[in-house]
Structures are given as structure tokens and as C-alpha cells.
Amino acid sequence: MMAYADRKEWEDVVPIEQDDGPNPPCAISYSKAYVDAMNYFRAVMHTCEKSQRAFDLTTGGCQCFGLAFHMKRMKRIFAIDVVS
């Protein structure tokens, strides 16, 4: 899967990195693909973007990272808004 950071259709989006604060109680070692997708997901959430590419992001994220509850929830919301 090509990183969202390398995709032309996402070049106008500034990804938002996870901020665990200066002293996180437990550092989690996420895969690069997970970090990339979640950074762009946070950016989409921050701007309240409801578009086909946002829907595609949640669809790809749900397939790759089945436990990402927020992505699954937003996929439903995006599906309603994109279709209507």
C-alpha cells in the first residue's frame, strides 16, 4: 500500500501526528503504515472533511487496521454524506 504522504491527492493535507505528551506512560510501536494513515485521518477529522478521499481513507484504514474504531465510525458518516 502506498503511503498517504506519497499520494498526489493528499499533498494539500498537513498530517497531524499523535501527541502522547512529553512523558508517555507506555510507548506503543505502531507500524509505519498505521502511523501514516492515522496522521492523515487526524487531519481529516480536524478539518471535518467529508469527501470521497476521506471515505477512501477510512475504508483503507478499516481494512488494514480493523481495530480503529474511530475510522469505522467515520466511514459510516462519510458514506452517508458522500452518497447524498
C-alpha distance (Angstrom), angle and dihedral (degrees) to the residues before:
residue distance angle dihedral
M1 . . .
M2 3.81 . .
A3 3.80 113.7 .
Y4 3.80 115.3 -107.7
A5 3.81 87.4 -128.4
D6 3.83 87.8 63.8
R7 3.81 96.7 47.4
K8 3.79 118.7 103.2
E9 3.80 93.2 -144.0
W10 3.82 90.1 60.4
E11 3.82 98.8 46.9
D12 3.84 92.1 102.8
V13 3.82 92.1 57.6
V14 3.79 122.5 88.9
P15 3.81 106.5 -146.7
I16 3.80 117.2 -132.9
E17 3.78 114.8 -137.7
Q18 3.78 123.0 -143.5
D19 3.80 111.9 -97.1
D20 3.78 112.8 -152.1
G21 3.80 92.5 169.7
P22 3.79 128.1 -114.7
N23 3.82 96.0 -60.4
P24 3.79 111.2 29.9
P25 3.80 111.8 -167.1
C26 3.79 91.7 -136.1
A27 3.79 126.2 12.8
I28 3.79 112.3 -143.1
S29 3.78 118.9 -151.4
Y30 3.80 103.4 -138.0
S31 3.79 121.8 -175.1
K32 3.82 117.2 -103.8
A33 3.81 90.3 -114.5
Y34 3.81 91.6 53.3
V35 3.82 92.9 48.3
D36 3.81 91.2 48.2
A37 3.81 94.4 49.5
M38 3.80 94.1 43.9
N39 3.82 92.6 48.6
Y40 3.80 89.7 56.4
F41 3.80 91.7 41.5
R42 3.82 89.6 55.5
A43 3.81 89.6 50.7
V44 3.81 91.4 50.9
M45 3.80 90.4 48.7
H46 3.82 91.9 47.3
T47 3.81 92.7 54.4
C48 3.83 94.5 37.5
E49 3.79 88.6 -127.4
K50 3.78 112.8 -179.5
S51 3.77 107.8 -175.5
Q52 3.77 142.7 122.5
R53 3.81 91.5 -92.9
A54 3.82 91.1 50.8
F55 3.79 88.7 50.8
D56 3.81 89.9 48.4
L57 3.81 89.8 50.4
T58 3.79 91.8 53.9
T59 3.80 91.4 44.8
G60 3.81 92.2 51.7
G61 3.78 91.8 43.0
C62 3.78 92.9 50.1
Q63 3.78 91.1 51.3
C64 3.80 94.6 47.7
F65 3.78 98.7 34.9
G66 3.77 106.3 31.5
L67 3.78 93.8 178.4
A68 3.81 95.8 59.9
F69 3.82 96.2 112.5
H70 3.80 95.0 -179.9
M71 3.80 91.0 54.7
K72 3.79 91.1 52.5
R73 3.80 91.4 49.3
M74 3.79 93.7 47.8
K75 3.81 91.2 45.8
R76 3.80 87.9 63.2
I77 3.81 92.2 48.1
F78 3.81 92.7 46.8
A79 3.79 91.3 47.6
I80 3.79 90.9 56.1
D81 3.83 93.9 46.7
V82 3.81 97.3 41.2
V83 3.80 93.9 48.0
S84 3.82 94.8 46.2
